[in-house]
């Protein structure tokens, strides 16, 4: 069984370096997509440079996404603010989904029994905890700790269902795997039998890795939030660069996953805790000087 590690890229060289080095001993191919536009539709330059990762040159399949998805909604001058907002959200998600779907172009060499990993770049799976002999035909979901701003500042009591995996013979598409709901449904339920989101053969990997989010300076983080799929929600929050600086300095998360979905989640109310390095990928401990600026 070979492993194909697939993810999207924007400009996150710090985490890309960590991911490549940590997963290198497991992975046959790293499949990376980068778009020539942001998820808000603005043009962007390509940031990936293979010369920064020469060690992995023969393992990387790099795919440029230079076309927009076909389902982009036109913004009409007559649209109300609410309608415009809905379209902006849907367009952001459409671009995000399309870039992820393009990862399939890098899987032409994968065989039926090979394992396909679909992640965001900042979701790093812990493959040491995966029993490869017990995968069978299961859909694998890695339960990961969330880290904010620094590599060792953890968002406690919240597990992130990040990286997903499945054998190539059962793989439908990257976004299909991403969309699967994170719970096992009884096989007798008709809705699960007909659904492409509800399944009964999920295998959850405890201590399944790390979700390192917002590892950026305040300025870099503002740029990301203005350009990612949910950019409209950030803009609507009213947060400014000084708010971001304050949240980072006070170890408060900018987006609260624990908050009620119907309420404002850009509150900065939840705080972060410093975690010992032994709970981090061993590559960080072994290369402390390399990552010292990103440890609290």
C-alpha positions in Angstrom: 0.0 0.0 0.0 1.3 3.4 -1.0 0.1 6.7 0.4 -0.9 9.8 -1.6 -1.0 12.9 0.6 -3.2 15.5 -1.1 -3.8 19.1 -0.1 -4.3 22.7 -1.3 -1.6 25.4 -1.0 -1.8 29.2 -0.8 1.5 30.5 0.7 2.1 28.4 3.8 5.8 27.4 3.4 6.3 27.0 7.2 3.7 24.3 7.5 4.5 22.8 4.1 8.1 22.3 5.3 6.9 20.7 8.5 4.4 18.5 6.7 6.8 17.2 4.0 9.5 16.4 6.6 7.2 14.7 9.1 5.3 12.6 6.6 8.1 11.8 4.2 8.8 8.3 5.6 5.2 7.3 4.9 4.2 9.0 1.7 4.9 8.0 -1.9 3.5 11.2 -3.4 2.5 14.7 -2.2 -0.2 16.1 -4.4 -0.5 19.9 -4.2 -2.9 22.3 -6.0 -2.4 26.1 -6.1 -4.8 28.5 -7.8 -4.1 31.6 -9.8 -6.9 33.3 -7.9 -7.9 33.6 -4.2 -11.2 32.3 -2.9 -12.7 35.8 -3.2 -11.9 35.7 -6.9 -9.0 38.2 -7.0 -6.0 37.3 -9.1 -2.9 36.0 -7.2 0.6 35.1 -8.1 1.8 31.5 -7.7 3.8 31.2 -4.5 5.0 27.6 -4.6 8.7 27.2 -5.4 10.0 23.7 -5.8 13.5 25.1 -5.2 12.5 25.6 -1.5 11.7 21.9 -1.2 14.4 20.2 -3.5 14.6 17.3 -1.1 11.1 16.2 -2.0 11.2 17.1 -5.7 10.6 13.6 -6.9 7.7 13.1 -4.5 5.7 16.3 -5.3 3.0 16.5 -8.0 2.2 20.2 -8.3 -1.0 21.2 -10.1 -1.8 24.8 -11.1 -5.5 25.6 -11.1 -6.0 28.5 -13.5 -9.7 28.2 -14.3 -12.6 29.3 -12.2 -15.4 26.8 -11.4 -18.4 26.9 -13.7 -20.9 27.5 -10.9 -19.8 31.0 -9.9 -22.8 33.3 -9.3 -22.9 36.7 -10.8 -23.2 39.7 -8.5 -26.0 42.0 -9.7 -26.2 45.6 -8.9 -29.8 45.1 -8.0 -28.9 42.4 -5.3 -29.7 43.3 -1.8 -26.9 43.2 0.7 -28.2 39.9 2.1 -28.4 38.4 -1.4 -24.9 39.7 -2.3 -23.6 38.2 0.9 -25.1 34.8 0.1 -23.6 34.8 -3.3 -20.2 35.8 -2.0 -20.2 32.9 0.5 -21.3 30.4 -2.2 -18.7 31.7 -4.6 -16.0 31.4 -2.0 -17.0 27.8 -1.3 -17.2 27.0 -5.0 -13.6 28.1 -5.6 -12.5 26.2 -2.5 -14.3 23.0 -3.6 -13.0 23.3 -7.2 -9.4 23.7 -6.1 -9.7 20.7 -3.8 -11.4 18.6 -6.6 -8.4 19.3 -8.9 -6.3 17.1 -6.5 -7.7 14.1 -8.4 -5.5 15.0 -11.4 -2.5 13.9 -9.3 -3.8 10.4 -8.6 -3.4 8.8 -12.0 -0.6 6.5 -10.6 -2.6 5.4 -7.5 -3.6 1.7 -7.4 -6.8 0.3 -5.9 -5.2 -0.6 -2.6 -3.3 2.7 -2.2 -4.4 5.1 0.5 -5.6 8.6 -0.4 -5.3 11.3 2.2 -7.3 14.5 1.8 -6.4 17.4 4.2 -6.0 21.1 4.3 -2.3 21.8 4.4 -2.4 22.8 8.1 -4.0 19.5 9.1 -1.1 17.1 9.7 -2.2 13.5 10.3 -0.3 11.3 12.8 0.2 8.2 10.8 2.0 6.5 13.7 -1.3 5.9 15.3 -2.9 4.3 12.2 -3.0 0.5 12.0 -2.6 0.0 8.3 -3.7 -3.7 8.6 -7.1 -2.7 9.9 -8.1 -0.2 7.3 -10.1 -2.6 5.1 -12.8 -0.6 3.3 -13.3 1.9 6.1 -13.4 5.7 5.7 -10.7 7.0 8.0 -11.2 10.3 10.0 -8.3 11.6 12.0 -9.2 13.4 15.3 -6.8 16.2 15.7 -5.9 18.8 18.3 -6.3 22.5 17.2 -3.3 24.8 17.6 -3.6 28.6 17.2 -1.0 31.3 16.3 1.9 29.2 17.7 2.9 25.5 17.2 2.3 24.8 21.0 -0.8 26.9 21.8 -3.7 24.5 22.0 -7.4 25.1 21.8 -8.5 22.8 24.6 -11.5 20.4 24.7 -12.2 20.6 21.0 -11.2 17.8 18.6 -10.9 18.7 14.9 -12.0 16.1 12.4 -9.5 17.0 9.8 -7.6 14.6 7.5 -9.7 12.0 5.8 -8.4 8.8 4.1 -9.8 6.0 2.0 -8.4 3.3 -0.4 -8.3 4.4 -4.0 -10.8 1.7 -5.1 -13.5 3.3 -2.8 -12.5 6.9 -3.5 -15.1 9.1 -5.3 -13.5 12.6 -5.2 -11.6 14.9 -2.8 -14.6 17.0 -1.9 -16.8 14.0 -1.4 -14.4 12.7 1.2 -14.2 16.1 2.8 -18.0 16.4 3.0 -18.6 13.1 4.9 -20.3 13.7 8.2 -18.1 12.7 11.2 -20.4 10.0 12.8 -21.4 6.5 12.0 -25.0 6.1 10.9 -27.0 2.9 11.4 -27.1 0.8 8.2 -30.9 0.5 8.5 -31.4 4.3 8.0 -32.7 5.0 4.5 -31.2 8.5 4.5 -27.7 7.1 5.1 -28.2 4.4 2.5 -29.0 7.0 -0.2 -26.6 9.7 1.0 -23.1 10.5 -0.1 -22.4 12.2 3.2 -23.7 9.7 5.8 -21.9 6.3 6.2 -21.7 3.5 8.7 -18.1 2.4 8.1 -16.1 5.3 9.6 -12.9 4.5 11.5 -11.8 7.3 13.9 -8.1 7.7 14.7 -7.6 9.0 18.2 -4.7 11.3 18.7 -4.8 11.6 15.0 -2.6 14.6 14.5 -2.5 18.4 14.6 -4.5 21.2 13.1 -2.1 24.2 13.1 -4.2 27.2 12.2 -3.5 30.9 11.9 0.3 30.4 12.2 0.9 33.9 10.8 1.8 37.4 11.8 -1.2 39.7 12.3 -0.7 41.2 8.9 -0.4 37.8 7.2 -3.5 36.5 9.1 -5.6 39.5 8.0 -4.6 38.8 4.4 -5.6 35.2 4.7 -8.9 36.0 6.3 -9.7 38.4 3.5 -9.0 35.9 0.8 -10.1 32.5 2.1 -13.4 30.8 1.3 -15.2 32.4 4.3 -13.8 35.9 3.6 -17.3 37.5 3.6 -18.0 36.3 7.2 -14.7 37.8 8.4 -15.5 41.1 6.6 -18.9 41.1 8.2 -17.4 40.6 11.7 -16.0 44.1 11.6 -12.6 42.9 13.0 -9.6 45.0 12.1 -5.8 44.4 12.2 -5.6 45.8 15.8 -8.2 43.3 17.0 -6.1 40.5 15.5 -3.0 41.8 17.2 -4.8 41.9 20.5 -6.2 38.4 20.2 -2.8 37.0 19.4 -1.0 38.8 22.2 -3.7 37.7 24.7 -3.8 34.1 23.5 -7.5 34.4 22.5 -8.8 32.6 19.4 -10.2 34.7 16.7 -12.9 32.2 15.6 -14.7 30.2 18.3 -15.7 26.8 17.1 -17.5 26.2 20.4 -19.9 29.2 20.0 -23.5 28.6 18.9 -23.7 28.4 15.1 -26.4 31.0 15.0 -24.4 33.5 17.0 -21.3 35.5 16.2 -18.3 33.2 16.4 -15.7 35.9 15.8 -15.6 36.7 19.5 -12.1 36.1 20.8 -13.6 34.7 24.1 -11.9 31.3 24.2 -8.3 31.2 25.4 -5.4 29.0 24.5 -3.1 26.9 26.6 0.6 26.2 26.2 1.3 22.6 25.5 4.5 20.6 26.2 6.6 19.9 23.1 6.3 16.1 23.6 2.7 16.3 22.3 3.9 17.9 19.0 5.3 16.2 15.9 8.8 14.9 16.8 10.2 16.8 13.9 9.6 20.0 15.7 11.5 18.9 18.8 14.3 17.5 16.7 14.6 20.9 14.9 13.8 23.3 17.6 15.9 26.2 16.2 14.1 26.0 12.9 10.7 26.6 14.6 11.7 28.6 17.7 10.0 31.7 16.4 6.7 29.8 16.2 6.8 28.3 19.7 5.4 30.3 22.7 
